[in-house]
Amino acid sequence: MTEQPASTVPSPAPRGRADRASGEEALLTDGSTVRIRPLTPADRPQVLALHADRMSDASRRLRFLGSSRRAPELTADRLCGPPRPELYALGAWTAGVLVGEADFETAAEQPDTAELAVAVADAWHHRGVGSLLLEYLVHAARERGVAAFEADALAGNSAVHRLFSDLGLPVHRRYREGEVRVQVPLAGADTDEHYLRAVEERGRTADLASLAALLRPHSVAVLGASRRSGSVGQSVLRKIRDGGFRGEVWAVNPHAERVADMPSYPSLEALPRIPELAVLAVPAAAVPAAAEECGRAGVHGLVVLTSGLDADQARQLLHSCRAHSMRLVGPNSLGIAQTDPAVRLDAEFGGAFPQPGTAGVAVQSGGVGIALLEQLAWLGIGVSTFVSLGDKYDVSANDLLQWWESDDRTNLALLHLESFGNPRAFARTARRVTRRFPVLTVDAGRSSAGRRGAAAHTAAAAVPAVTRAALFDQAGITATRSVAELVETAALLHAQPLPAERGAIAVVSNAAGIGILTADACVEAGLHLPGLPDRLADRLRRALPGGAGTGNPVDITPAAGPDELLHCLDLLEHSGTMDALVVCLVPTALTADPDRDPLRALLDGPGRRRLPVAAVRIDQQAPVGFLTARDGTLIPAYADSRSVASALTAAHARARMLARPASAEAELPDCDPAAAQRLVDGFLAERPNGGLLDPARTADLLECYRLPLTTTVWAPNEHTAVLAARSLRLLGHSGRAVLSAHRAGQPARESSRAVRSDAETRDAFRESTASSGGRTTGVLVRPAAAPGVDLRIDVRQDEVFGPLVLLGLDGPTGELLDDRAARLAPLTEADPAAMVAELHAEPLFPSRRPADLAELHRVLVGVSRMATDLPQLTEARLGPVVVRSDGVLCTDALIRVEPRLPFDPYLRRLRRRPLTEASG
């Protein structure tokens, strides 16, 4: 690719996390780790060595379109000279060696187009260095206003042409005399589904390769395996050996010759071979040195069981893992288990051996992990993979979802998460995975006390419940309120088909009381119990004993035996009116006769039905268990009606989610994000610490996204306020105007009453001035809106989750009822309608037809796009947003901006530092 002459065109100052001198670490396609960071003048020797020594003559000819001997030196001078705003260059480093470089440079005559160049050391070809560098360059270029990359390449340079083709962005080529002029438009790179899927797939490939040493190792060493029986290290060593691990396992302890009747080695160097996986059970002070020893020896995966690391020990541990391309589970981990018969690794110190199966389990709390494994084992639900994430310095639930998606064994995922690293990437992965199999989680930290506990336990940021709920909903994850509820729901989803989307439930019992309780529980959980059609009720009356109730619930009476119950279930199933069946059985004197026990209808009848079937048996001791039908079908049986109702509600929600087509990000074609960014940058240039936008800038910013703010007039004195109110009263279709007192840098304070005359306007102005102690700089005058439903739309910028959009009722009623819906930005095409439908106040709207609510949906998309485009927007409040029969009108708005670095959630990166310092 050609070298371009330097230019003097200034460009915006570098922004974004990828610009930090320390750089970012990311995975290559073979699972190894590289650091991506900007080149500096001090890197000149490495840049020269890359082009002169680490590339063959053939590679240099392709890179420089010829064989100039001075090209490497000129390139090093260009990339590592004094900083120039028109040039941006990144390097990929591993073990202190530069293995790849990519740069772009703009010219004065065309500042929105940049000339691109890429070089990769020969030994690092086909490992994803070039594509990773290009992804980072795309991110940096868009931050600088670059709209397209251009490059020259020889027609025979198949590697670079494949690099561009596989990037995921459009590529335009022009051929001329053996060379190809390549152009890559960058517009939409942050939202284009094709590009995001390509980035995602490259990341998934790299992730799976890096996790193989953890979850499919051929050899394991336990460091800190003690001679003391019952110690953590020895317990894990014994479980690996006694669990039938298919590979080699060694104990490392410099103070013992044998541990658990196995030879012990003084160090990793003394082992017959270097293990793929090392399990660390050493004291906290010894963890950094042990991790560095493992990295230098060539270990690829670490499981750190040790807890109590301080910040310095944590930094050293993570540094060793990054420097030596080791993936890390923990610290403070219970361990891991892989039940694949080809591996059979049990490297955890829980009480029971995980049974082989198809449930993937990931937990942050070791205690929750132990309880979950025990309950699953009691139920007979086997585990495909178990990972105790602990303090989650590296490997996260996002990694494991991708592993389970690809392992051809897992069909159910169970999570217990107290913190999130990259929620947007997690939600994107989960949305894809949950369409293949159910993903369940315990919604831990719902209360303020619980969030404090989670933050103290994992050193992670406390996450508000509404934010977490939005994440779960968008990701299609089934959230439960306890470990018990998680297991109860998993039992139904594991063993039975899903109900139809409408979720009509039929309750059948041999005792009216338990049937009524179950019906109540189902309705209170939000399920639908329709009455039975007359024809179906008549057929049931003829099939059941006298006195049977043929409504819903259906009371078959204690006199009914297995044949009557079986016939009843068949009629309900084939009626076409029901989507799930709940059978409630109470022991009676008649059921003591095995031939008369209606339970036989479930055990001897057709276990596998088209509809899901669950049982309530109030006499069973366990909260949930399985009944095994003759054909092997498992029917979950619950001791409490509320448990079956909760499980069915989750199944119904999953059925609704799967019935909805996958939704792309909502588009807003008539917006002007460039103008919005200029407005915010201008404000922050005047006020570097940020603050509330003044009314004029607020209106201008909303106009960039076509958000319908009502006409507002600034009135610095009483006379102007009277004139403004007089002219605006007619615009509100109500003959009234509203005054809002304003002080610089403070939210406007609205008058408690609307004004209808000049006298009332003067009174309102004086009241506003008096109530602020004379500090009012003026008032905002707007027409009062015609009657409608007053809503409020908020944006909250969360340090972990990014922007959150909330919709709810405005005013004291909305605060009291807490009637609101929330979604993480950016919203999808389906999100606005779903948010409106979730509001309890939705029946109050003048019309609920989709066409009449389209304007409200568009406003929500506009707010979402504004929050996504502007990372500096830390708070926004639009309200009242009045929904009327003739449209939507925003009567007031407050927007706060602060200097913030943009963060691309889809840029491939590993965690930057332990959670004791920050999440990410």
Buried (B, 14 or more C-beta within 10 A) or exposed (E): BBBBEEBEBEBEEBBBBBBEEEBBBBBBBBBBBBBBBBBEEEBBEBBBBBBBEBBEEEBBBBBBBEEEEEBBBBBBEBBBEEEBBBBBBBBBBBEEBBBBBBBBBBBEEBBEBBBBBBBBBEEBBEBBBBBBBBBBBBBBBBBBBBBBBBBBBBEEBEBBBEBBEBBBBBBEEEEEEEBBBBBBBBEBBBBBEEBBEBBBEBBBBBBBBBBBBBBBBBBBBBBBBBBEEEBBBBBBBBBBBEBEBEBBBBBBBEEBEEBBEBEBBEEBEEBEEBBBBBBBBBEBEBBBBBBBBBBEBBBBBBBBBBEEBEEEBBBBBBBBBBBBBBBBBBBBBBBBBBBBEEBBBBBBBBEBBBBBBBBBBBBBBBEBBBBBBBBBBEBBBBBBBBBBBBBBBBBBBBBBBBBBBBBEBBBBBBBBBBBBBBBBBBBBBBBBBBEEBBBBBBBBBBEEEBBEBBBEBBBBBBBBBBBBBBBBBBBBBBBBEEBBBBBBBBBBBBBBBBBBEBBBBBBBBBBBEBBBBBBBBBEEBEBEBEEBEEEBBEBBEEBBEEEBBBBBBBBBBBBBBBBBBBBBBBBBBEBEBBBBBBBBBBBBEBBEEEEBBBBBBBBEBBBEBEBBBBBBBBEBEEBBBBBBBEEEBBBBBBBBBBBBBBBBBBBBBBBBBBEEEEBEBBEBEEBBBEBBBEBBBEBBEEBEEBBBBBBEBBBBBBBBBBBBBBEBBBBEEBEBBBBBBBBBBEBBBBEBBBBBBBBEEBBBBBBEBBBBBEEBBBBBBEBBBEEBEEEBEBBBBBBBBBEBBBBBBBBBBBEBBBBBBBBBBBEEEBEEEEBBBBBBBBBBBBBBBBBBEBBEBBEEBBEEEEEBBBBBBBBBBBBBBBBBBBBBBBBBBBBBBBBBEEBBBBBBBBBBBBBBEBBBBBBBBBBBBBBBEBBB
